[in-house]
Amino acid sequence: MKKILKLGLPKGSLQETTFKLLKKAGWNFTVSERAYKPYSDDKEIEALLIRAQEISTYVDQGVFDVGITGKDWIQENNSDVVEVCELVYAKSYMRPVRWVLAVPEESDIQSVKDLDGKRISTEVVNITRNYLKKNKINAQVEFSWGATEVKPGILVDAIVEVSETGSSLIANNLRIIETVMESSTRLIANRDAFKESWKRKKIENIGRLLQSSILAMGRVGLKMNVADKKIDGLLEILPALKKPTISPLSNGDGCALEIIVEEKIVRDFIPLLIENGATDIIEYPLNKVII
């Protein structure tokens, strides 16, 4: 019997970033612009593109064995799934996103305590109601079908909206008053599927390689040579994921050092390496960092 893992992938804002991440991890998916069934170079995977909002429900029901979606939608749908691992990436930034409570700039509302008897619009109705309940606030929460950011001050008193940078809220003259929750992407699995040995091993391997690809993003490798008498001084300034790899040169004249560093520091760090005796410096990109 052919072994198949049914995978739910997010269609929409996360799609391109997710496909790029999967490619770095070793899985190539291709899909035409209007199609919903991507094809993988892994014959053991059958994938389907659907909205991230729905994936946890279908994983919970067993329609998918595994899926990629946000922690927010797992909570919103009250889905009973296995959270295999966290994958900290969003559509633009490699960091969690926030669901925030926002009001018009000119509003008198300063905190959730001022929302008693008010109206709130959001896509995450359950998350918002739970947040209000925790704060002992009785407000009306209505589902938003879209264009949520234009509603405050016109149709509702406040909104709970997802934000990566806050720039879109500012552009709509909105003010963030509280963070309702932080959310990051998760690899999730159906509980029954995760009990099957083959599926569990496959799912865990996908998670491991996805995490290693995320860890590699924004980092590069540096190789360099250094004379023996310069090694101790150079080691004192080296940032690294772990201790640097040091190998003696074949001619006996010094050592080769190899480290992993954040790419953003390289432009300022290379002159410092040279000043401290490093020569023949090579920078190279990383696909995965498995620790």
PASEBA-1860 file (N, C-alpha, C; in nm, 3 decimals):
! residues 291
1> MKKILKLG> 0.084/-0.119/0.000/0.000/0.000/0.000/0.087/0.125/0.000 ~ 0.056/0.218/-0.088/0.136/0.340/-0.099/0.118/0.428/0.024 ~ 0.231/0.475/0.078/0.227/0.561/0.195/0.211/0.706/0.152 ~ 0.108/0.773/0.206/0.077/0.911/0.169/0.055/0.995/0.295 ~ 0.115/1.112/0.297/0.093/1.209/0.403/0.013/1.324/0.344 ~ -0.103/1.351/0.403/-0.192/1.457/0.352/-0.157/1.587/0.424 ~ -0.116/1.687/0.345/-0.062/1.811/0.398/-0.149/1.931/0.359 ~ -0.187/2.012/0.457/-0.260/2.135/0.432/-0.167/2.254/0.437
9> LPKGSLQE> -0.163/2.331/0.328/-0.075/2.447/0.318/-0.158/2.574/0.308 ~ -0.110/2.685/0.367/-0.189/2.808/0.368/-0.187/2.880/0.233 ~ -0.305/2.910/0.184/-0.318/2.989/0.062/-0.337/3.135/0.101 ~ -0.277/3.224/0.024/-0.291/3.366/0.055/-0.160/3.429/0.096 ~ -0.164/3.513/0.200/-0.048/3.594/0.236/0.073/3.511/0.278 ~ 0.050/3.394/0.337/0.161/3.310/0.382/0.213/3.215/0.275 ~ 0.142/3.204/0.163/0.174/3.100/0.065/0.316/3.110/0.010 ~ 0.353/3.228/-0.039/0.484/3.242/-0.102/0.597/3.217/-0.003
17> TTFKLLKK> 0.583/3.273/0.119/0.686/3.254/0.221/0.696/3.107/0.260 ~ 0.582/3.041/0.271/0.581/2.899/0.308/0.647/2.814/0.200 ~ 0.617/2.840/0.074/0.679/2.765/-0.035/0.831/2.785/-0.037 ~ 0.876/2.907/-0.013/1.020/2.934/-0.010/1.087/2.859/0.105 ~ 1.020/2.858/0.220/1.075/2.788/0.335/1.081/2.638/0.310 ~ 0.975/2.583/0.253/0.974/2.440/0.221/1.084/2.404/0.122 ~ 1.109/2.492/0.026/1.216/2.467/-0.072/1.352/2.464/-0.004 ~ 1.376/2.558/0.089/1.502/2.557/0.162/1.517/2.430/0.244
25> AGWNFTVS> 1.402/2.380/0.294/1.405/2.259/0.375/1.421/2.132/0.291 ~ 1.397/2.144/0.158/1.419/2.029/0.070/1.298/1.983/-0.007 ~ 1.183/2.050/0.010/1.061/2.010/-0.060/1.020/2.117/-0.160 ~ 1.013/2.081/-0.287/0.974/2.174/-0.392/0.827/2.154/-0.426 ~ 0.750/2.263/-0.416/0.608/2.259/-0.452/0.584/2.356/-0.567 ~ 0.506/2.313/-0.663/0.468/2.399/-0.775/0.316/2.399/-0.788 ~ 0.261/2.515/-0.823/0.117/2.527/-0.837/0.088/2.641/-0.933 ~ -0.011/2.623/-1.019/-0.050/2.730/-1.111/-0.126/2.837/-1.033
33> ERAYKPYS> -0.140/2.953/-1.093/-0.192/3.071/-1.023/-0.329/3.047/-0.961 ~ -0.418/2.980/-1.032/-0.555/2.963/-0.983/-0.583/2.824/-0.926 ~ -0.479/2.742/-0.916/-0.499/2.605/-0.868/-0.489/2.598/-0.715 ~ -0.542/2.491/-0.662/-0.539/2.470/-0.517/-0.464/2.342/-0.479 ~ -0.417/2.269/-0.579/-0.348/2.143/-0.552/-0.203/2.153/-0.598 ~ -0.112/2.188/-0.508/0.029/2.195/-0.545/0.089/2.056/-0.561 ~ 0.187/2.048/-0.649/0.256/1.921/-0.672/0.394/1.926/-0.610 ~ 0.430/1.817/-0.543/0.557/1.810/-0.471/0.649/1.710/-0.538
41> DDKEIEAL> 0.780/1.733/-0.522/0.877/1.636/-0.571/0.891/1.518/-0.474 ~ 0.817/1.523/-0.362/0.812/1.412/-0.268/0.682/1.335/-0.295 ~ 0.694/1.217/-0.351/0.576/1.139/-0.391/0.495/1.087/-0.273 ~ 0.549/1.101/-0.152/0.476/1.056/-0.034/0.388/1.166/0.025 ~ 0.387/1.283/-0.038/0.307/1.395/0.012/0.201/1.435/-0.089 ~ 0.078/1.448/-0.040/-0.031/1.506/-0.118/-0.074/1.634/-0.048 ~ -0.064/1.746/-0.117/-0.091/1.875/-0.053/-0.213/1.943/-0.113 ~ -0.272/2.029/-0.033/-0.384/2.111/-0.078/-0.370/2.249/-0.017
49> LIRAQEIS> -0.395/2.352/-0.099/-0.391/2.490/-0.051/-0.530/2.533/-0.007 ~ -0.542/2.577/0.118/-0.665/2.637/0.166/-0.629/2.751/0.259 ~ -0.727/2.829/0.298/-0.701/2.942/0.387/-0.646/2.894/0.522 ~ -0.548/2.966/0.573/-0.486/2.929/0.700/-0.590/2.918/0.811 ~ -0.697/2.999/0.801/-0.802/3.000/0.902/-0.871/2.864/0.917 ~ -0.869/2.783/0.812/-0.943/2.657/0.812/-0.857/2.534/0.840 ~ -0.726/2.549/0.829/-0.638/2.431/0.830/-0.647/2.353/0.960 ~ -0.647/2.421/1.074/-0.648/2.347/1.201/-0.776/2.265/1.218
57> TYVDQGVF> -0.887/2.315/1.165/-1.013/2.240/1.173/-1.003/2.109/1.094 ~ -0.947/2.117/0.973/-0.935/1.998/0.889/-0.830/1.900/0.942 ~ -0.727/1.952/1.007/-0.629/1.862/1.071/-0.695/1.793/1.190 ~ -0.770/1.867/1.268/-0.842/1.809/1.382/-0.936/1.698/1.335 ~ -1.004/1.719/1.223/-1.102/1.622/1.172/-1.036/1.504/1.100 ~ -0.906/1.514/1.070/-0.837/1.406/1.000/-0.841/1.416/0.849 ~ -0.896/1.524/0.797/-0.892/1.546/0.652/-0.747/1.561/0.607 ~ -0.668/1.634/0.688/-0.523/1.643/0.670/-0.453/1.570/0.784
65> DVGITGKD> -0.340/1.506/0.753/-0.256/1.448/0.858/-0.175/1.556/0.927 ~ -0.137/1.657/0.850/-0.046/1.760/0.899/-0.077/1.890/0.827 ~ -0.048/2.001/0.891/-0.075/2.129/0.827/0.013/2.238/0.884 ~ 0.016/2.351/0.813/0.090/2.468/0.858/-0.010/2.583/0.873 ~ -0.020/2.634/0.994/-0.113/2.743/1.021/-0.067/2.819/1.144 ~ -0.142/2.923/1.181/-0.102/3.004/1.294/-0.159/2.954/1.425 ~ -0.087/2.984/1.534/-0.136/2.954/1.668/-0.271/3.022/1.691 ~ -0.289/3.142/1.632/-0.414/3.215/1.648/-0.534/3.135/1.596
73> WIQENNSD> -0.519/3.071/1.481/-0.632/2.998/1.423/-0.657/2.867/1.496 ~ -0.554/2.808/1.555/-0.573/2.689/1.638/-0.662/2.725/1.757 ~ -0.631/2.839/1.820/-0.710/2.883/1.935/-0.850/2.928/1.894 ~ -0.857/3.003/1.783/-0.987/3.054/1.738/-1.083/2.939/1.707 ~ -1.032/2.832/1.648/-1.116/2.717/1.610/-1.129/2.614/1.721 ~ -1.056/2.638/1.832/-1.056/2.542/1.944/-1.021/2.402/1.894 ~ -0.916/2.394/1.812/-0.878/2.268/1.748/-0.792/2.182/1.841 ~ -0.826/2.055/1.846/-0.752/1.958/1.928/-0.650/1.887/1.838
81> VVEVCELV> -0.532/1.945/1.828/-0.427/1.894/1.739/-0.294/1.886/1.815 ~ -0.200/1.816/1.755/-0.063/1.812/1.808/0.015/1.929/1.749 ~ 0.069/2.015/1.833/0.157/2.121/1.786/0.299/2.064/1.780 ~ 0.340/2.026/1.660/0.468/1.956/1.643/0.585/2.049/1.672 ~ 0.582/2.169/1.616/0.688/2.266/1.642/0.643/2.405/1.600 ~ 0.713/2.504/1.653/0.688/2.643/1.618/0.775/2.681/1.500 ~ 0.718/2.754/1.405/0.791/2.802/1.288/0.774/2.954/1.284 ~ 0.870/3.025/1.339/0.853/3.169/1.356/0.879/3.242/1.225
89> YAKSYMRP> 0.774/3.257/1.147/0.781/3.337/1.026/0.644/3.391/0.994 ~ 0.640/3.509/0.933/0.516/3.568/0.885/0.535/3.602/0.739 ~ 0.441/3.676/0.680/0.451/3.701/0.537/0.566/3.795/0.503 ~ 0.607/3.879/0.598/0.713/3.976/0.569/0.832/3.965/0.663 ~ 0.809/3.922/0.785/0.914/3.927/0.886/0.927/3.792/0.956 ~ 1.050/3.760/0.995/1.076/3.637/1.066/1.055/3.660/1.215 ~ 0.931/3.687/1.253/0.898/3.710/1.393/0.748/3.689/1.410 ~ 0.703/3.672/1.535/0.559/3.653/1.557/0.479/3.775/1.514
97> VRWVLAVP> 0.350/3.753/1.488/0.258/3.864/1.462/0.174/3.887/1.588 ~ 0.107/4.001/1.592/0.023/4.033/1.707/-0.121/4.059/1.663 ~ -0.214/4.012/1.744/-0.353/4.056/1.732/-0.370/4.168/1.834 ~ -0.405/4.287/1.786/-0.408/4.404/1.872/-0.546/4.466/1.878 ~ -0.574/4.529/1.988/-0.696/4.606/2.006/-0.665/4.749/1.964 ~ -0.742/4.801/1.866/-0.713/4.933/1.811/-0.840/5.016/1.804 ~ -0.821/5.147/1.821/-0.932/5.243/1.817/-0.888/5.364/1.735 ~ -0.982/5.449/1.693/-0.944/5.571/1.623/-0.853/5.660/1.709
105> EESDIQSV> -0.765/5.732/1.646/-0.671/5.819/1.718/-0.744/5.912/1.814 ~ -0.859/5.965/1.772/-0.930/6.064/1.853/-1.023/6.002/1.958 ~ -1.027/5.869/1.965/-1.116/5.801/2.058/-1.076/5.825/2.204 ~ -1.177/5.828/2.292/-1.151/5.840/2.436/-1.112/5.707/2.499 ~ -1.127/5.598/2.424/-1.096/5.465/2.476/-0.944/5.451/2.493 ~ -0.900/5.418/2.614/-0.758/5.407/2.645/-0.714/5.265/2.676 ~ -0.808/5.178/2.714/-0.774/5.039/2.746/-0.897/4.952/2.729 ~ -0.879/4.823/2.745/-0.991/4.729/2.733/-1.099/4.761/2.836
113> KDLDGKRI> -1.061/4.821/2.947/-1.157/4.854/3.053/-1.261/4.955/3.007 ~ -1.230/5.030/2.902/-1.323/5.132/2.852/-1.420/5.078/2.746 ~ -1.418/4.947/2.723/-1.498/4.889/2.615/-1.631/4.830/2.662 ~ -1.663/4.845/2.789/-1.790/4.790/2.838/-1.907/4.853/2.762 ~ -1.990/4.767/2.702/-2.106/4.813/2.627/-2.075/4.861/2.486 ~ -1.949/4.850/2.443/-1.908/4.897/2.310/-1.917/4.784/2.208 ~ -1.893/4.819/2.081/-1.896/4.722/1.970/-1.755/4.703/1.915 ~ -1.719/4.578/1.890/-1.586/4.544/1.840/-1.602/4.456/1.717
121> STEVVNIT> -1.523/4.483/1.614/-1.525/4.403/1.491/-1.391/4.331/1.476 ~ -1.397/4.204/1.435/-1.274/4.126/1.423/-1.298/3.996/1.345 ~ -1.191/3.937/1.296/-1.198/3.803/1.237/-1.188/3.696/1.344 ~ -1.127/3.729/1.459/-1.106/3.629/1.564/-1.206/3.654/1.677 ~ -1.330/3.614/1.653/-1.439/3.639/1.747/-1.417/3.566/1.879 ~ -1.379/3.439/1.873/-1.362/3.361/1.996/-1.245/3.411/2.079 ~ -1.134/3.441/2.013/-1.018/3.494/2.085/-1.053/3.626/2.153 ~ -1.126/3.711/2.082/-1.164/3.841/2.137/-1.260/3.824/2.255
129> RNYLKKNK> -1.359/3.737/2.240/-1.454/3.715/2.350/-1.384/3.659/2.474 ~ -1.289/3.568/2.453/-1.215/3.513/2.567/-1.131/3.621/2.635 ~ -1.076/3.712/2.554/-0.995/3.820/2.609/-1.082/3.915/2.692 ~ -1.200/3.946/2.640/-1.293/4.032/2.714/-1.340/3.965/2.843 ~ -1.367/3.835/2.834/-1.412/3.761/2.952/-1.305/3.762/3.060 ~ -1.179/3.743/3.017/-1.068/3.745/3.113/-1.059/3.880/3.184 ~ -1.093/3.986/3.110/-1.086/4.121/3.167/-1.220/4.168/3.225 ~ -1.319/4.075/3.229/-1.451/4.103/3.286/-1.519/4.222/3.219
137> INAQVEFS> -1.514/4.223/3.086/-1.574/4.330/3.006/-1.688/4.272/2.923 ~ -1.802/4.338/2.924/-1.917/4.295/2.845/-1.931/4.387/2.724 ~ -1.885/4.339/2.610/-1.892/4.416/2.486/-1.947/4.328/2.375 ~ -2.001/4.390/2.271/-2.055/4.316/2.157/-1.944/4.292/2.057 ~ -1.923/4.164/2.021/-1.818/4.127/1.925/-1.886/4.074/1.799 ~ -1.852/4.132/1.685/-1.910/4.089/1.559/-1.800/4.046/1.461 ~ -1.833/3.946/1.380/-1.736/3.897/1.283/-1.719/3.996/1.169 ~ -1.595/4.019/1.131/-1.564/4.108/1.019/-1.532/4.026/0.895
145> WGATEVKP> -1.599/4.058/0.785/-1.576/3.988/0.659/-1.462/4.052/0.579 ~ -1.401/4.155/0.632/-1.292/4.222/0.562/-1.299/4.372/0.581 ~ -1.197/4.443/0.534/-1.188/4.589/0.547/-1.208/4.632/0.692 ~ -1.155/4.553/0.784/-1.176/4.578/0.926/-1.123/4.714/0.970 ~ -1.012/4.757/0.911/-0.945/4.878/0.957/-1.022/5.007/0.926 ~ -1.122/5.000/0.835/-1.199/5.121/0.803/-1.322/5.136/0.892 ~ -1.351/5.040/0.977/-1.476/5.038/1.054/-1.475/5.120/1.183 ~ -1.362/5.129/1.255/-1.365/5.202/1.382/-1.405/5.349/1.364
153> GILVDAIV> -1.492/5.392/1.453/-1.538/5.529/1.448/-1.654/5.551/1.352 ~ -1.681/5.451/1.267/-1.791/5.461/1.171/-1.896/5.355/1.200 ~ -1.852/5.229/1.203/-1.943/5.117/1.225/-1.929/5.056/1.365 ~ -1.809/5.064/1.421/-1.783/5.004/1.552/-1.694/5.099/1.633 ~ -1.677/5.064/1.760/-1.594/5.147/1.848/-1.447/5.106/1.844 ~ -1.423/4.976/1.817/-1.285/4.926/1.819/-1.276/4.801/1.732 ~ -1.154/4.762/1.703/-1.131/4.638/1.629/-1.020/4.558/1.696 ~ -1.021/4.429/1.671/-0.907/4.344/1.703/-0.855/4.295/1.570
161> EVSETGSS> -0.732/4.335/1.537/-0.678/4.309/1.403/-0.535/4.259/1.414 ~ -0.495/4.178/1.316/-0.359/4.127/1.314/-0.265/4.233/1.262 ~ -0.145/4.238/1.319/-0.047/4.339/1.280/0.094/4.282/1.287 ~ 0.172/4.307/1.182/0.314/4.270/1.184/0.400/4.388/1.228 ~ 0.371/4.504/1.171/0.452/4.623/1.200/0.371/4.738/1.259 ~ 0.239/4.734/1.244/0.155/4.843/1.289/0.137/4.954/1.188 ~ 0.209/4.946/1.075/0.207/5.055/0.977/0.070/5.071/0.912 ~ -0.001/4.961/0.886/-0.132/4.969/0.824/-0.233/5.036/0.917
169> LIANNLRI> -0.224/5.008/1.047/-0.314/5.070/1.143/-0.288/5.221/1.151 ~ -0.161/5.258/1.152/-0.125/5.400/1.157/-0.176/5.472/1.033 ~ -0.163/5.405/0.918/-0.210/5.466/0.792/-0.360/5.490/0.793 ~ -0.433/5.413/0.873/-0.578/5.430/0.883/-0.617/5.511/1.007 ~ -0.519/5.583/1.063/-0.543/5.671/1.179/-0.598/5.595/1.299 ~ -0.540/5.477/1.320/-0.580/5.395/1.435/-0.467/5.389/1.537 ~ -0.505/5.370/1.661/-0.411/5.366/1.772/-0.424/5.232/1.844 ~ -0.311/5.164/1.860/-0.310/5.036/1.933/-0.315/5.065/2.082
177> IETVMESS> -0.410/5.001/2.151/-0.418/5.023/2.296/-0.375/4.900/2.376 ~ -0.389/4.780/2.318/-0.344/4.659/2.388/-0.315/4.548/2.288 ~ -0.229/4.457/2.330/-0.206/4.334/2.253/-0.293/4.223/2.310 ~ -0.376/4.166/2.225/-0.466/4.059/2.267/-0.392/3.926/2.274 ~ -0.310/3.898/2.172/-0.226/3.778/2.174/-0.116/3.789/2.070 ~ -0.008/3.717/2.093/0.096/3.700/1.992/0.077/3.564/1.928 ~ 0.107/3.557/1.799/0.089/3.431/1.728/0.205/3.407/1.633 ~ 0.243/3.283/1.622/0.343/3.244/1.522/0.292/3.120/1.449
185> TRLIANRD> 0.356/3.090/1.339/0.316/2.975/1.258/0.355/2.845/1.328 ~ 0.271/2.745/1.313/0.297/2.614/1.374/0.282/2.502/1.271 ~ 0.362/2.398/1.287/0.339/2.273/1.217/0.254/2.188/1.310 ~ 0.134/2.151/1.264/0.042/2.076/1.349/0.008/1.942/1.285 ~ -0.031/1.848/1.368/-0.063/1.714/1.318/-0.193/1.664/1.380 ~ -0.263/1.582/1.307/-0.380/1.511/1.357/-0.333/1.411/1.463 ~ -0.407/1.401/1.573/-0.363/1.316/1.684/-0.353/1.168/1.644 ~ -0.448/1.118/1.567/-0.442/0.978/1.526/-0.327/0.955/1.428
193> AFKESWKR> -0.308/1.048/1.334/-0.199/1.034/1.238/-0.064/1.033/1.309 ~ -0.053/1.113/1.415/0.075/1.125/1.486/0.107/0.999/1.566 ~ 0.008/0.914/1.586/0.032/0.787/1.655/0.087/0.681/1.561 ~ 0.072/0.702/1.429/0.125/0.607/1.331/0.274/0.629/1.314 ~ 0.351/0.526/1.329/0.496/0.537/1.332/0.553/0.606/1.208 ~ 0.510/0.560/1.088/0.566/0.617/0.965/0.530/0.763/0.951 ~ 0.404/0.797/0.977/0.360/0.936/0.963/0.429/1.025/1.065 ~ 0.442/0.977/1.187/0.508/1.058/1.290/0.653/1.087/1.253
201> KKIENIGR> 0.723/0.987/1.207/0.863/1.006/1.167/0.874/1.106/1.052 ~ 0.784/1.094/0.956/0.783/1.185/0.841/0.753/1.328/0.885 ~ 0.652/1.343/0.971/0.612/1.475/1.019/0.723/1.540/1.100 ~ 0.784/1.462/1.188/0.891/1.517/1.272/1.012/1.557/1.188 ~ 1.039/1.482/1.082/1.150/1.518/0.993/1.121/1.648/0.919 ~ 0.996/1.664/0.873/0.958/1.789/0.808/0.976/1.906/0.905 ~ 0.930/1.888/1.028/0.943/1.994/1.128/1.088/2.029/1.156 ~ 1.171/1.927/1.170/1.313/1.949/1.199/1.381/2.029/1.088
209> LLQSSILA> 1.353/1.993/0.964/1.419/2.060/0.852/1.362/2.200/0.828 ~ 1.234/2.219/0.854/1.177/2.354/0.845/1.240/2.445/0.949 ~ 1.254/2.396/1.072/1.316/2.477/1.177/1.462/2.508/1.144 ~ 1.532/2.411/1.085/1.672/2.434/1.051/1.685/2.538/0.940 ~ 1.586/2.542/0.851/1.587/2.642/0.743/1.561/2.782/0.798 ~ 1.469/2.792/0.894/1.441/2.920/0.957/1.565/2.970/1.032 ~ 1.631/2.880/1.102/1.751/2.917/1.176/1.861/2.967/1.083 ~ 1.863/2.914/0.961/1.967/2.955/0.864/1.939/3.092/0.804
217> MGRVGLKM> 1.812/3.133/0.803/1.777/3.262/0.743/1.842/3.376/0.821 ~ 1.905/3.466/0.749/1.969/3.580/0.814/2.106/3.547/0.869 ~ 2.155/3.426/0.843/2.288/3.387/0.887/2.373/3.345/0.768 ~ 2.503/3.359/0.782/2.597/3.316/0.679/2.714/3.245/0.748 ~ 2.787/3.170/0.667/2.909/3.109/0.717/3.029/3.191/0.675 ~ 3.130/3.195/0.760/3.256/3.263/0.728/3.370/3.165/0.749 ~ 3.456/3.154/0.646/3.580/3.078/0.657/3.696/3.175/0.647 ~ 3.803/3.145/0.720/3.920/3.233/0.715/4.044/3.157/0.760
225> NVADKKID> 4.157/3.207/0.722/4.283/3.155/0.770/4.343/3.253/0.871 ~ 4.421/3.198/0.963/4.486/3.284/1.063/4.615/3.219/1.109 ~ 4.719/3.300/1.128/4.847/3.250/1.178/4.832/3.203/1.323 ~ 4.916/3.107/1.361/4.906/3.051/1.496/4.915/3.158/1.605 ~ 5.002/3.253/1.588/5.023/3.354/1.692/4.906/3.452/1.703 ~ 4.816/3.449/1.604/4.702/3.541/1.604/4.572/3.473/1.651 ~ 4.575/3.342/1.671/4.452/3.269/1.697/4.383/3.313/1.825 ~ 4.457/3.322/1.935/4.394/3.356/2.063/4.326/3.492/2.057
233> GLLEILPA> 4.389/3.589/1.996/4.330/3.722/1.985/4.205/3.722/1.899 ~ 4.208/3.644/1.791/4.094/3.637/1.701/3.975/3.568/1.767 ~ 4.004/3.463/1.845/3.897/3.389/1.911/3.818/3.478/2.008 ~ 3.883/3.576/2.065/3.817/3.664/2.162/3.708/3.751/2.099 ~ 3.717/3.776/1.968/3.620/3.865/1.904/3.518/3.789/1.819 ~ 3.531/3.657/1.813/3.444/3.581/1.723/3.308/3.553/1.785 ~ 3.198/3.605/1.723/3.064/3.559/1.761/3.036/3.432/1.681 ~ 2.967/3.340/1.738/2.939/3.215/1.665/2.818/3.147/1.724
241> LKKPTISP> 2.753/3.063/1.643/2.641/2.985/1.690/2.687/2.892/1.803 ~ 2.802/2.833/1.784/2.870/2.758/1.889/3.018/2.789/1.874 ~ 3.103/2.713/1.938/3.246/2.739/1.925/3.288/2.720/1.779 ~ 3.385/2.803/1.731/3.425/2.792/1.591/3.496/2.660/1.562 ~ 3.486/2.618/1.437/3.560/2.501/1.390/3.701/2.545/1.353 ~ 3.802/2.477/1.407/3.942/2.514/1.382/4.013/2.391/1.326 ~ 4.079/2.411/1.212/4.153/2.301/1.148/4.293/2.349/1.111 ~ 4.396/2.269/1.138/4.532/2.310/1.100/4.549/2.310/0.949
249> LSNGDGCA> 4.620/2.407/0.895/4.650/2.411/0.752/4.750/2.303/0.717 ~ 4.742/2.253/0.595/4.827/2.141/0.554/4.975/2.177/0.554 ~ 5.006/2.305/0.532/5.148/2.345/0.530/5.201/2.377/0.669 ~ 5.114/2.362/0.772/5.158/2.386/0.908/5.170/2.531/0.945 ~ 5.128/2.620/0.857/5.142/2.764/0.881/5.008/2.825/0.922 ~ 4.964/2.794/1.045/4.841/2.851/1.096/4.723/2.756/1.087 ~ 4.603/2.813/1.100/4.480/2.734/1.104/4.372/2.796/1.016 ~ 4.274/2.713/0.982/4.153/2.760/0.915/4.041/2.761/1.018
257> LEIIVEEK> 3.967/2.873/1.023/3.856/2.887/1.116/3.725/2.899/1.039 ~ 3.619/2.843/1.094/3.489/2.851/1.030/3.383/2.881/1.136 ~ 3.300/2.984/1.110/3.197/3.024/1.205/3.067/3.055/1.131 ~ 2.957/3.059/1.207/2.828/3.103/1.156/2.790/3.230/1.230 ~ 2.755/3.335/1.156/2.722/3.464/1.216/2.596/3.521/1.151 ~ 2.538/3.622/1.214/2.425/3.692/1.154/2.473/3.777/1.038 ~ 2.403/3.767/0.925/2.445/3.836/0.804/2.454/3.987/0.823 ~ 2.368/4.043/0.908/2.363/4.188/0.924/2.489/4.246/0.987
265> IVRDFIPL> 2.571/4.162/1.054/2.691/4.215/1.118/2.814/4.203/1.029 ~ 2.801/4.131/0.915/2.919/4.096/0.836/2.993/4.219/0.784 ~ 2.920/4.320/0.736/2.986/4.435/0.675/3.078/4.508/0.773 ~ 3.040/4.509/0.900/3.124/4.574/1.001/3.223/4.477/1.065 ~ 3.192/4.348/1.055/3.273/4.248/1.125/3.397/4.208/1.045 ~ 3.386/4.203/0.912/3.501/4.161/0.831/3.622/4.252/0.850 ~ 3.607/4.386/0.850/3.726/4.470/0.877/3.790/4.440/1.011 ~ 3.707/4.406/1.113/3.760/4.371/1.245/3.840/4.240/1.239
273> LIENGATD> 3.789/4.144/1.159/3.862/4.019/1.143/3.999/4.043/1.080 ~ 4.001/4.127/0.978/4.128/4.157/0.909/4.226/4.223/1.005 ~ 4.176/4.317/1.084/4.261/4.387/1.181/4.322/4.292/1.283 ~ 4.253/4.180/1.307/4.301/4.084/1.407/4.366/3.962/1.346 ~ 4.408/3.973/1.219/4.493/3.870/1.161/4.427/3.771/1.068 ~ 4.297/3.784/1.041/4.231/3.689/0.950/4.266/3.722/0.805 ~ 4.288/3.618/0.726/4.316/3.634/0.583/4.231/3.534/0.504 ~ 4.226/3.552/0.372/4.156/3.457/0.283/4.013/3.430/0.332
281> IIEYPLNK> 3.939/3.537/0.361/3.805/3.525/0.418/3.703/3.492/0.308 ~ 3.622/3.392/0.333/3.517/3.351/0.240/3.383/3.356/0.312 ~ 3.283/3.421/0.251/3.148/3.422/0.303/3.060/3.335/0.215 ~ 2.973/3.253/0.276/2.887/3.165/0.198/2.748/3.157/0.261 ~ 2.644/3.139/0.180/2.506/3.131/0.233/2.479/2.996/0.297 ~ 2.372/2.991/0.376/2.331/2.869/0.445/2.190/2.832/0.404 ~ 2.164/2.705/0.387/2.028/2.656/0.365/1.965/2.605/0.492 ~ 2.043/2.535/0.574/1.992/2.476/0.697/2.099/2.485/0.806
289> VII> 2.052/2.504/0.928/2.139/2.495/1.045/2.071/2.399/1.141 ~ 2.123/2.281/1.155/2.063/2.177/1.239/2.145/2.165/1.366 ~ 2.081/2.194/1.480/2.154/2.191/1.607/2.088/2.093/1.704
END
